Amino acid sequence: MSVAGTLAARRLAAMMPGPMKTAVSRYELQERERLFHTVFENSPDAIFIEDLDGNVLDVNPAACMLHGLRHDELIGKNVSELVPPEYRDSVVHPEQLVDGEVEGYSLGPDGRRIPVAIRSCAISYMGGTAILLQVRDITERRRTEEALRDSESRYRLLFDCNPQPMWVHDMDTRRFIAVNEAALRLYRYSRDEFLLMDSIDGILAQARSAEVELPSLPNLVEVTSAKHRRKDGSTLNVELTRHTMTLDGRVVAFVMISRLISANR
């Protein structure tokens, strides 16, 4: 039984009014101890109890796995020994306890730097005050975020550098969201000018009938032709493909000019 589990059960009993204390059987106290012991010992997150100077008083098995150290090797260590040297100044102290989560690094086996998310709070412990730290390994989260950034970067490159003029607009507001370089060259507007237009109607040379507009639903595809106007007033007859999709919770249209039919220069 860990010290933390035992003390937690005793604190629960101590908080009860006098008449209720007598009603709490030894069996119930043992069950509460067993519950707290189970939570503490089997938490997938590393749990540390430290004194106000950052010295480790108790840890759970997940904390041992995080650092590749035995329980007895962790007890008594200062928290500054458990983070990479360059992050020791950022170690959480009592006066820095905040609600919510902060990110940092733990020192893993063989000196490996492990990105972690940390939650901390002050607790009563052994008649005094201590710090409880819940530390979560976020290596996989970081990998996922990095993969998403790489994927976004690749798709952004394919969009921006594609020789076909393209844009994305909101189906409800009909405002431009993104425009690629080829579209800027074809229509002779700057990107800011596109994004500040009230709607995509700003490039139409003739009004489009509402009856033939695509509904604001995802996964619809339309190949059509349209007459557009450049910034200088010259007109274009273009063949375009529109594909509706969901982006950030809203329905948008991805539009690609597949063919320039004619241009009035």
N, C-alpha and C positions, 0 to 999 in steps of 0.2 A: 504494500500500500504506500503510495507516495505521500509525502508530507502535505502537498497541496490538496489532495483528495480528502485526507483526514481533517485538515483544518476547515475546509469548505463545509463538510458535514457538521462539524461542531459549531461553526458560525450560524448555520441555519437553526440549530437547536437553541442557541443562545439568544436569537432574535425573538423567540416565541414568548408569549405571556406566561406567567407562572403556572396557572392551571393547565395550560396546554403542554408545558414542558413535562409534567408528570405523566401526560397521556402518551407521550412519545416512547414507544417501547425500545428496548435494546435492538430488537430485530429491525425496526424501522430505521434506526440510526445506522445499523450495519448495511441496510439496503441503500441508504443515501450515500454512505461511504463507497459502496461498491459502484454505484452509478457515477459518482464523480471520478473514481479511480478509472472506470472504463472510458469515460470521455477524455480524461487527461492522457491516459496511456495509449489510446487508439486514435487520437486526432491525427488526420493526415497532415496537418500543419505543425510546424515546430513550435513548441511552447516553452518559454523561458520565464523563470521567476528570478529577479535580480534585486539586490539591495540598491539603495540610493546612490551608491558609488559605482554601480555597474558590475558588481561581482555576482556570478551565477550562484543561486541558492538551490535551484531544482530545475530539471528539464525532463521532457518526455522522450520516448524512443525516436520520434520524428526529428527532434533536435539533434540527437546523436547521429542519425543517418545524414542529416544535412551537412554536418561538419566532419563526418567520418571519424568520430571520437566516441569512446565509451562514456557511460554516465559518470563514472568517477573521474574521468579526465576533464569533463566539462565543469563539474562542480568546483567552484572557487576561481575559475578563470574570469578575467575581466572582459567585458563585452568588446573592448577595443582590440583584444587578441583574436576575436572571431570575425573581424572584417578586414578587407585588404588595407594595407597601410595608408593609401591615398584617401580612404574613406573614413578614417578614424575621427576626423574632426566633425563628421556628420552623425556620429553616434547619438542616439536619443538619450537625453538626460531628463530628470524629473521635471525641470522647468520648461521642457520642450514638448511635453505630452500634449497631443492634439487629438480631437475627434477625427475619425476617418483614417485613411490609409496613406502611408508614405512609401516611396520606393527607395531601395538602396542595394547593397551587395553584401553577401556573406562569403566567408572564406571556407571553401569546401575542401574535400580531400585533395592532396597533392597541390595545394595552393590555388585550386581552380576558383575563379570568381563567379559566384552564382547570383543572378539578379533575383531579388526578393521584394515582396510587399509586406509591410510591417504595420501592425496595429498594436497600440500600447495603452495601458491604463494603470492607475495607481490602485493598489489593493492593500487590505489589512493582512499582515503576515507575522506570525510569531510575536504578537503584541506590538508590532510596529508597522511601518509603511514600506511596501516594496513595489516594484514595477513588474507587471505581467506583460510579456511580449508574445504576440502571435505572429509567426514568421512563415510566409508562404513562398515556396519556390515558384517563380514565374518565368522560368526558362522557356517553357512551351508557349506561353503567352507572347513573350518577346519574339520567338521564332515565327509565330503566326502573324504578328504585327509586321515584322520585317518582310515576310513573304507577301503580305498584302501590299506593302509599300512598293516592293519590287514589281509586283503584278500591275499595280496602278501606274507605275513609271513606264513600264513597257507599253501598256495600252495607251497612255498619254502620248508616248512617242509615235505609236502607230497612227493615232488620230491627228496629232499636230503636223506630222511630216508626210502624211498621205497625199499623193498628188491629186486625188479627187477632192473637190470642195465638199466640206461636211459641216454640219452644225447639230446641236441638240437644243430643243426648245420645250418649254413646259406646255403640256396639252391644255391645261385650264387657263393659265394667264397668257399663253401664246408668246411669252417672252423668251429671248435667247438665253441659254445657259452656258454654252460653249461653242466656239467657232474656230475652225482650223485655219492654218496659214493659206492654204489654197483658196478657201472661200474669201479671205481678206483680199487676196490678189484679184480674184474674179470680180468681186463686187466693189472693190476700191474703198471700202469703209475700213476704219481701224477697228480693233477688237473692242475697245471701249465704246465706240459708236454703235456697234452691234448690240452690246450688252445694255446700253442705255435706251435702246428703242422701246417704245411702248408695247410693240408686238411684232411678230414676223410680218405683219401686213406692211411694215415699213419698206420692204423690198419688193412688194407686189406691184406690178404695173397695171393690173386689173383685178378687181375684187373677185374673190373665189366664193362660189355659191356655198352657203352653209349646209345645204342638203348633201353635198358631196364631201364634206369634211369627215375625216376619220373620227369615230367616237373616242372618248377619253378612256380607253380600255387597253391593257397591255397585250402584247403579242399579236398585233395586227400589222399587216404588210400591204403597202400600196405602191404601185409603179404608175406614175402619171407624168403629165407635162404641165408646164406653167410658164407664164410670161413675167419676168422679174425686171426690176429697175436697179441700175447701178447708182452710186452716189452722184455721178456727174449727169444723171438723167438718161443716159443711153440704156437701151433695153436688151434683154436676153430671152431667148426661148430655150428652155432647158427641159431635159428629161430627168426626173428625180425619183428616188426610192425612199419611202418613209417606213420606218419600223418603230412601232410603239413598244415601250418597256417601262418597268418600274425602276426608279432611281431615287434613293433616299426617301422612300415612302410616297412618292408622287409619280404620276404617269407622265412620261416624256416621249418625245418623238426624236429618233435619230434619223437625220436626213442626209442623203448623199446625192450630189449631182452626178448622175451616171453618164450624161452626154449633153454637150452644148449643141443644140440644134441649129441655132443661128444667133447672131449678135448684131445689133445696130450700134455701130461705133460713132 
